[in-house]
Amino acid sequence: AEARVARDAKWESRNLKQQQHQYQQEQLLEQQQLQEQEQRWKSAAAVPEEPAAEEQRPEKRRKGKAARAHAVTMEARCPCGGKLPAGAVFCPSCGARCTEEKARAAKAGTQEPPTAAVPEEPAAEKQRPGKRRKGSAATPDLPSEAPKLVEAAAGPEKQKSLWLSSATGKAAERLRGSRFRWLNEQLYTITGDEAIKIFQKDPSLATAYHEGFRAQAAKWPRNPLDGVISWLKKDVHPQAVIGDFGCGEARLALELQGRKVHSFDLVKVNERVTPCNLAAVPLEADSLDVTVFCLALMGTDWPLFVTEAHRCLKPGGLCHIVE
């Protein structure tokens, strides 16, 4: 018998190590998948920056105008001495209005008196700068457009950030689910005292377990605890004393406010929970009218939990089990 017990303990230790190794491998694999997915989304979300594109367009226009200006042959000179392209109206040096006759006179060395075309210079001068302001200089003068441009430039970055946050949330949810499954399997293969030691060594495991349980319960078509609560409200006397074994977050006591409910579990996650081993709860014998086990018969020593509930029940009491 001792050899069989030692052999069973050896196999359980070996299985526990294998499960821990498998859990670590799953975590590494999911982290690697998360990193690869983030890299793919980063490369897909990479777009050329709009400010750089805005800088390139005026530069191209300047190059085109400069090329056309250099292509025009210089045929005459203005009275000011500046070179005047053929068919030009304005002198690029002095800005005066010139004609072909003025250009020829300037080339022959004579200067004509101002003609009637000279008074038109202010209107022409005002008109041309006005057109330039409408084309290129008008955009910076409109402050109302600035927020739109900033928002448009920040659009791809914001969208990329949303993609990454979504990917991170999904990967974190998968990790929580994997950790919950590992913890759930451990709790079914060890005793209550061993489970208490695990949670005392790493208190974060209790939080991870309850978060994983809530996520799993949210996917169920019906939570069995809802049926227990409904039964207690309808069919159990309000003065009955209730013991909730394996209460989790003690939702039963929260829903039955005004009634006397003792909530027991391995870890105290809130003020309603009394932490203890379910095989030895801190109650006197014959002190409960109803005991409840809702998804709580976990561990290799679960028959001891039922024996302890029988000890605490009054004669004729009820033991309600949902598994």
C-alpha positions in Angstrom: 0.0 0.0 0.0 2.8 2.4 0.8 4.5 1.7 -2.5 1.2 2.3 -4.3 0.8 5.7 -2.5 4.3 6.7 -3.3 3.8 5.7 -6.9 0.6 7.7 -7.2 2.3 10.7 -5.6 5.2 10.4 -8.1 2.7 10.3 -11.0 0.8 13.3 -9.7 4.0 15.3 -9.3 5.0 14.3 -12.9 1.6 15.3 -14.3 1.8 18.6 -12.4 5.2 19.4 -13.9 3.9 18.5 -17.4 0.9 20.7 -17.0 3.0 23.6 -15.8 5.3 23.2 -18.7 2.4 23.0 -21.2 0.9 26.2 -19.6 4.2 28.0 -20.0 4.5 26.9 -23.6 1.0 28.1 -24.3 1.8 31.5 -22.9 5.0 31.8 -25.0 3.1 30.8 -28.1 0.3 33.3 -27.5 2.8 36.1 -26.8 4.7 35.3 -30.0 1.4 35.4 -32.0 0.5 38.7 -30.4 3.9 40.2 -31.5 3.6 38.9 -35.0 0.0 40.3 -35.3 1.1 43.7 -34.0 4.0 43.7 -36.6 1.5 42.9 -39.4 -0.9 45.6 -38.4 1.9 48.1 -38.0 3.1 47.4 -41.6 -0.5 47.5 -42.9 -1.2 50.8 -41.1 2.0 52.5 -42.3 1.0 55.4 -44.7 3.1 58.2 -46.1 2.9 61.3 -44.0 0.7 64.0 -45.4 2.9 67.0 -44.4 5.7 65.6 -46.5 3.3 65.2 -49.5 2.2 68.8 -49.0 5.8 70.0 -49.1 6.4 68.1 -52.4 3.5 69.6 -54.4 4.6 73.3 -54.2 8.1 72.2 -54.9 7.0 70.5 -58.1 5.0 73.6 -59.1 8.0 75.8 -58.5 10.1 73.5 -60.6 7.6 73.7 -63.5 7.3 77.5 -63.5 11.1 77.8 -63.3 11.5 75.5 -66.3 9.0 77.4 -68.3 10.6 80.7 -67.4 14.0 79.5 -68.5 12.6 78.3 -71.8 11.5 81.9 -72.8 14.2 83.7 -74.8 15.1 87.2 -73.7 14.5 89.5 -76.6 14.4 93.1 -75.2 15.1 95.3 -72.2 12.9 97.5 -70.1 13.7 101.3 -69.8 15.0 100.4 -66.3 17.6 98.2 -67.9 16.1 94.9 -67.0 15.7 92.1 -69.5 12.2 91.7 -70.9 10.9 88.4 -72.3 9.1 88.5 -75.7 5.4 89.5 -75.4 5.8 90.3 -71.7 3.5 92.9 -70.0 5.4 93.4 -66.7 9.1 93.9 -66.3 10.5 91.3 -63.8 13.0 93.9 -62.5 10.9 97.1 -61.8 7.4 95.8 -62.2 6.4 98.5 -64.7 3.9 97.8 -67.5 5.8 97.5 -70.8 4.8 96.9 -74.4 6.6 95.6 -77.4 7.1 99.3 -78.5 8.7 100.2 -75.2 10.9 97.2 -75.4 12.0 98.2 -79.0 12.6 101.8 -77.9 14.6 100.7 -74.9 16.7 98.5 -77.2 17.3 101.5 -79.7 18.5 103.6 -76.7 15.5 106.0 -76.5 12.9 106.2 -73.7 9.3 107.1 -74.4 7.2 109.2 -72.0 4.7 107.4 -69.8 1.5 106.4 -71.7 -2.1 105.9 -70.5 -1.3 102.3 -69.7 0.9 103.4 -66.7 -2.1 104.4 -64.4 -3.3 100.8 -64.7 -0.3 99.5 -62.8 -1.8 99.7 -59.3 -4.9 97.7 -60.4 -2.8 95.2 -62.2 -0.4 95.0 -59.3 -3.3 94.5 -56.8 -4.9 91.9 -59.0 -2.0 89.6 -59.5 -0.9 89.3 -55.8 -4.6 88.8 -55.0 -4.8 85.8 -57.3 -1.6 84.4 -55.7 -3.2 84.7 -52.3 -6.3 82.9 -53.4 -4.2 80.0 -54.8 -1.4 79.2 -52.3 -1.3 81.8 -49.6 -5.0 81.6 -48.7 -4.8 78.2 -47.0 -2.5 79.3 -44.1 -4.7 82.4 -43.5 -7.7 80.2 -42.6 -7.4 79.1 -38.9 -10.6 77.1 -39.1 -8.9 74.6 -41.5 -6.0 73.9 -39.1 -7.9 71.5 -36.8 -9.2 69.6 -39.8 -5.7 69.2 -41.2 -4.4 68.1 -37.8 -7.3 65.6 -37.4 -6.7 64.2 -40.9 -3.0 63.8 -40.2 -3.7 62.1 -36.9 -6.4 59.9 -38.4 -4.1 57.0 -39.5 -2.2 57.1 -36.2 -5.5 57.0 -34.2 -6.8 54.1 -36.3 -3.5 52.2 -35.9 -3.7 52.8 -32.1 -7.2 51.4 -32.1 -6.1 48.3 -34.0 -3.2 47.7 -31.7 -5.4 48.1 -28.6 -7.9 45.7 -30.0 -5.2 43.1 -30.8 -3.7 43.6 -27.3 -7.2 43.1 -25.7 -7.9 39.9 -27.6 -4.5 38.5 -26.8 -4.8 39.4 -23.1 -8.3 37.7 -23.1 -6.8 34.6 -24.5 -4.0 34.6 -21.9 -6.5 35.0 -19.1 -8.6 32.2 -20.5 -5.5 29.9 -20.7 -4.5 30.8 -17.1 -8.0 30.1 -15.8 -8.1 26.7 -17.5 -4.7 25.8 -16.0 -5.8 27.0 -12.5 -9.2 25.2 -12.8 -7.4 21.9 -13.7 -5.1 22.3 -10.8 -7.9 22.8 -8.3 -9.6 19.6 -9.5 -6.4 17.5 -9.0 -5.2 18.7 -5.6 -6.6 18.8 -2.0 -8.1 21.9 -0.3 -5.0 22.4 1.9 -2.7 22.3 -1.2 -4.9 24.8 -3.0 -4.8 27.2 0.0 -1.0 27.0 -0.1 -0.9 27.8 -3.8 -3.1 30.9 -3.3 -1.1 32.1 -0.3 2.1 31.8 -2.3 0.7 33.9 -5.2 -2.4 35.9 -4.2 -2.8 37.1 -7.8 -3.9 33.6 -8.9 -7.1 34.1 -7.0 -7.9 37.3 -8.9 -7.0 35.6 -12.2 -9.2 32.6 -11.4 -12.3 34.7 -10.6 -11.8 37.0 -13.6 -11.5 33.9 -15.8 -14.6 32.4 -14.2 -16.6 35.6 -14.8 -15.5 35.6 -18.5 -16.6 31.9 -18.9 -19.9 32.4 -17.1 -20.8 35.3 -19.3 -20.8 32.9 -22.3 -23.1 30.4 -20.7 -26.8 30.4 -21.8 -27.8 30.2 -18.1 -25.9 30.6 -14.9 -26.8 27.8 -12.4 -26.4 30.2 -9.5 -29.4 32.2 -10.8 -31.5 29.1 -10.3 -30.2 28.6 -6.7 -31.0 32.2 -5.8 -34.5 31.9 -7.2 -35.1 28.6 -5.3 -33.9 30.2 -2.0 -36.1 33.2 -2.4 -39.2 31.2 -3.3 -39.0 27.9 -1.4 -36.8 28.6 1.6 -38.0 30.4 4.7 -36.5 33.9 5.2 -35.3 33.0 8.7 -33.3 30.0 7.5 -29.6 30.1 8.1 -27.7 29.3 4.8 -24.1 28.1 4.3 -22.6 28.8 0.9 -19.7 26.4 0.4 -17.2 27.5 -2.3 -18.9 30.8 -2.6 -16.4 32.5 -5.0 -17.2 36.2 -4.8 -20.2 35.6 -2.4 -22.8 36.6 -4.9 -25.4 34.5 -3.0 -25.0 36.6 0.1 -25.2 39.8 -2.0 -28.5 38.7 -3.6 -30.0 37.6 -0.4 -29.4 40.7 1.7 -31.4 40.7 4.9 -31.0 36.9 5.3 -28.2 35.2 7.3 -25.7 33.7 4.9 -22.3 32.2 5.7 -20.0 32.3 2.7 -16.9 30.1 2.7 -14.1 29.8 0.1 -10.3 29.3 -0.1 -9.5 33.0 -0.5 -11.1 36.1 0.9 -11.8 38.2 -2.3 -14.1 40.6 -0.4 -15.6 41.3 3.0 -18.4 38.8 2.6 -16.1 35.8 2.3 -14.7 33.7 5.2 -11.5 32.1 4.0 -11.0 28.4 5.0 -10.7 24.9 3.9 -14.2 23.6 3.0 -13.4 20.4 4.9 -13.2 22.4 8.1 -15.4 25.5 8.2 -15.5 27.6 11.4 -19.1 26.7 12.4 -20.7 24.7 15.2 -22.5 21.5 14.5 -26.3 21.7 13.8 -26.0 25.4 13.0 -27.3 25.6 9.4 -30.7 25.1 7.8 -29.5 24.9 4.2 -26.0 24.3 2.7 -25.3 25.1 -1.0 -22.6 23.7 -3.3 -22.8 25.5 -6.7 -19.9 24.4 -8.9 -17.8 24.0 -5.8 -17.0 20.3 -5.4 -13.5 20.7 -6.6 -10.4 18.9 -5.3 -9.6 15.3 -4.7 -10.9 15.6 -1.1 -14.4 16.8 -2.1 -16.2 14.1 -0.1 -14.9 15.7 3.0 -16.7 18.9 2.0 -20.0 17.1 1.9 -19.2 15.5 5.3 -18.5 18.9 6.8 -21.7 20.3 5.4 -23.6 17.3 7.0 -22.0 18.1 10.3 -23.1 21.8 10.1 -26.7 21.0 9.1 -29.5 20.8 11.6 -31.6 17.6 11.6 -33.9 17.8 8.6 -31.8 20.4 6.9 -31.2 20.6 3.2 -28.0 20.2 1.2 -28.4 21.7 -2.3 -25.8 20.7 -4.9 -25.4 22.0 -8.4 -22.6 20.5 -10.5 
